[in-house]
Amino acid sequence: MSYLRILGGLAGCAALIGIVAWAVATFHKAQAVDGYRACSKAAKSASAPLTDCDATIKVLVTAARASAACDAALEKDPVDLFGATTSCAAGTKRIIARATAAEGSLADANAQLAGAKADRDAAVLRAEARANLIAARKAANDRTIEAAPRTDAGLVHCDAQCLHALAD
């Protein structure tokens, strides 16, 4: 009979320990669920601290927030370069740098083309002015020669006055 009492007491202690262990586990689970709920609420916010989250979840939420900030910076017109460089990944930053460099090269090429076009237009104007001057001189010389006296054989006899008019 004493064994039964001992076994009964041990069974009661074991049951009590089991109930306490179950209560502690349930309490810890409730705390974990509350922590997960707080983490979920913080993760949905764009700037709330992630103090209740596990390290893996913190890394993932931080990466998602940076990605959203990067997308927002890239969707602005013009692109928010500061926001993009502070929130985007390295590969995206390289693409942005290449695009910015290409835009600078394009602007430089356009400026060089505009300068070349201005030089060409000025050269054309100078050539036209020179051609008009030469044509006017030739026409004046032709009029001078036509007005010059002729010899008996019909050849032009250019006297001093004629030569002076041709020299101008």
C-alpha angles and dihedrals in degrees: 000000000000088000090057091052092048092046090046091051092047091048090050091049090047090050091048092049090048092051091048091047091049091049092049092047091048090049091050091047090050090050090048091049090049089049092049090049091050090047091050091050092048092047091055090056118079097225110016115126115256096220095136095050130097118249093254092051091046090055093048095046092046090052091048091050091049090049091051091048090048091050091049091050092049094047093058117100107251098027114257097238094184092052091045094050093048098046110024127089122256094259092054090048090054091051091049090049091050092048091048091049091048090050089051091049090049092050090049092049091049090050091050091048091050090050091048091049091051090049091048092049091050091049091050091051091049091048091049091049091048091048091049090049092049091047091049092049091048091049091048091048090048090052090048092051092046090051093047118105118263131225124234089266091055096253120137114257107203110199126190093281090051092049091048090052091049092050093058 
